[in-house]
Amino acid sequence: NLYNWAEPILHPELPELIRIVKRRRVRCNMSSNLNLLRNPEGIFAANPDWFRISLSGFTQETYGRTHAGGKIEKVKENMRRLSEAKRTVGNRSTRIEVYYHKYRNNLHEVEPMRAYAQSLGFEFRETWAYLMPVEKAIQAAEGTLSEPDRSFVEKEFALPIVDAIQAARKFRSQPCRLLSDQIVLDLQGNLILCCGVYDFKKNGLGSFLKMTPA
């Protein structure tokens, strides 16, 4: 997965990174907010297995509330470019998925975005938004979440955060598959505690290439 709390398309050598992964016969996945699209033909020529577009609305009024600073018309334009690039290079294997984050305020725009995504030949999935990163989830559980964050989740999330935490407590003894099945590196190659944390300085474990197996 060439992403984790960062935007992979910002990397000027992204197609080559994809080729490096594929040469090792490892599945290569990507996720982007698609406010930027650089060299889509190069990306699809490198043949990633899976490309996700994460978004939360169909109009700017809705999208801008939960993707601060993002421009949904630019995203939709880039979705069109992405579809054209995939067709131009003859890529028939990369799956493109639109992943719609559902909040209370954007449910009326799920179907317009679904129709638009499918008209471009993309898959469409929807999910209820949840609180990330882990640091904020811990703050919510401990009652120390900042007032702006608390107000936002209470207003925008479908399930009140207190109820969500209470519902999750019954699963507290179950292991996290993401923690046990993968390693996480930041953009500088440092090993990070897990994919759900954001404070890399606090949760970083050092340079992965300088480590030896335990």
Disulfide bonds with the S-S distance in Angstrom:
none
